[in-house]
Amino acid sequence: MPFRITNESIYLGIAILFITAPNIAHIILSALLEDSFAIPYLIITCSFFCLNIFLLFKTSCSNPGYLSKNSSLPEETTGVIEINGITVRLKLCNTCNILKPPRVHHCKVCDFCVDRQDHHCPWVANCIGRKNHREFVMLLLFSTLESAYLIVAELCVAIITDDPPGRYAGEIILIVYGAIMFWSVGGLLLYQLYLIFLNKTTHEHRRRIFGNDNPFKYGCCKNLLLFCSMKAETPASKPSPQINNQIEENS
């Protein structure tokens, strides 16, 4: 099968460039420092680079929580279950031929139903779902921390080195780049943390699927623990065998 350059592969390539380019610049600028400063500078820079590249590929290559498709329609095409005293309607996915469990949404890009789908992210060329959401948030967290480190480190380089102000072009570019990344990625991180404490996905929040009656709201601490464990919520009323099997499969 011939290799095709898609929009998502371009976005993923840009994401890799965003992580790689400033780190290469960091390493080049470390030559301006004495060994006592350059060594920890390089260790921190390489640590951030390796961690963010690992998280990027882990998020991109992981199965986000795809549900198996059926060749024909299921016997049950509608249903309801009760979660925390709130009735949740189950909908049929005509593409996958399954009765979708709670919090499952069909991704038009992946063409699969995804368990606890948050959104489809072109920057990682993958859906963000139950099985890779933690890695995605960790990627945002460490990218934000690296941006903050970038700003502080380059300010320190400018102060420590004896170069005249006119030769600070490299440091200024990296500081501006770090500020832009800190603002954009950090803003997305805060939004994700806000949703985690509410136990909502981006899809549910933007479409106001549950309104004020969120059946998955357990309080900030428990919501955070649920996110970290990423276990499927157990309904109060007994679901059909088909739904029960799909819930257990994605736990």
GISUL-V60299 format. One line per field, one symbol per residue. ss: DSSP state (A for helix, B for strand, O for the rest). phi: phi as a letter, one per 40 degrees, with the letter a starting at -180 (. if undefined). A space follows every 50 residues. Layout:
# GISUL-V60299
ss = ???
phi = ???
This chain:
# GISUL-V60299
ss = OOOOOOAAAAAAAAAAAAAAAAAAAAAAAAAAOOAAAAAAAAAAAAAAAA AAAAAAAAAAAOOOOBOOOOOOOOOOOOBBBBBOOBBBBBOBBOOOOBBO OOOBBBBOOOOBBBBOOOBBBOOOOBBBOOOOAAAAAAAAAAAAAAAAAA AAAAAAAAAAOOOOAAAOAAAAAAAAAAAAAAAAAAAAAAAAAAAAAAOO OAAAAAAOOOOOOOOOOOOAAAAAAAAAAOOOOOOOOOOOAAAAAAAAAO O
phi = .ccbcbdcccdccccccdccdccccdccccccccdcccccdccccccccc cccccccccccccchccccbcaccccbaabbbbfgbcbcbbcccccfbcc cdgcbcccccgbcbcfccacbccbfacbbdcbcccccccccccccccccd ccccccccccccccdcbcdcccccccdccccccccccccccccdccccfb cddccccfcbgcbccbcbhdcccccccccfccccccccccdccccccccb c
